[in-house]
C-alpha cells in the first residue's frame, strides 16, 4: 500500500500573509479613507460654526 505526500497548504498561506506590510489591502483602504474624510469633515464643520 502506497501513501501519497500531501503538500502543506497552511505553510503557503502563512507565507502569503507575512509578505504584506501594515499598509497592504484593507488597512491601506482605511488609511486613504481617513485622509480624505477627516479634512472634509473639518471643512464642513467650519461652515456651520
Secondary structure, DSSP 8 states (H G I E B T S, - for coil): --------HHHHHHHHHHTS-TTSTHHHHHHHHHHHHHHHHHHHHHHH-
